[in-house]
Amino acid sequence: MGLSCGQFCMLNRLREIRYQQGCRDRDAGYLPKMQDSVYLEGYLKGRPEGLDGIVQFFSSLEAYVQWKY
């Protein structure tokens, strides 16, 4: 059974809220506050690409690899 239109719209809205929260925290200069993939997508969007630029926000390389894969 699939999601109703109302449920789908609510999930999209929650996703947008998390994404925007990640963008706001990035712009304010805060370190990431959540491990949610949508939050991190917003947080990392617009930042320099490259492994060093991304890995610096994780406690270890293993944590990054676990998140990425």
C-alpha positions in Angstrom: 0.0 0.0 0.0 1.4 3.4 -1.0 1.4 6.7 0.7 -1.7 9.0 0.5 -1.2 12.4 -1.1 -1.3 14.0 2.4 1.3 11.7 3.8 3.6 12.2 0.7 3.2 16.0 1.0 4.0 15.9 4.7 7.1 13.8 4.1 8.3 16.2 1.4 7.7 19.1 3.7 9.7 17.5 6.5 12.5 16.7 4.1 12.6 20.4 3.0 12.7 21.6 6.6 15.7 19.3 7.4 17.5 20.5 4.2 16.9 24.1 5.0 18.1 23.6 8.6 21.3 22.1 7.3 21.8 25.2 5.0 21.1 27.6 7.9 23.6 25.8 10.2 26.2 25.8 7.5 25.7 29.5 6.7 25.9 30.3 10.5 29.2 28.5 10.7 28.0 25.8 13.0 29.3 22.2 12.9 26.7 19.7 11.8 24.1 19.0 14.5 22.5 15.8 13.0 23.4 12.8 11.0 20.3 12.8 8.9 21.2 12.5 5.3 18.9 15.3 4.1 20.2 17.6 6.8 23.8 16.8 5.7 22.9 17.2 2.1 21.8 20.8 2.8 24.7 21.4 5.1 27.3 20.3 2.5 25.6 21.8 -0.5 27.7 24.7 -1.8 30.7 23.8 0.3 34.0 23.0 -1.4 34.0 19.6 -2.9 36.8 17.2 -2.3 37.4 14.6 0.3 39.2 16.9 2.8 36.3 19.4 2.7 33.8 16.7 3.5 35.7 14.4 5.9 36.5 17.2 8.3 32.9 17.2 9.5 33.1 13.6 10.7 34.8 12.3 13.8 36.8 9.8 11.7 37.3 8.5 8.2 35.4 5.4 9.2 32.4 7.5 10.2 32.5 9.2 6.8 32.7 5.9 4.9 29.8 4.5 7.0 27.7 7.6 6.2 28.7 7.6 2.5 28.3 3.9 1.7 
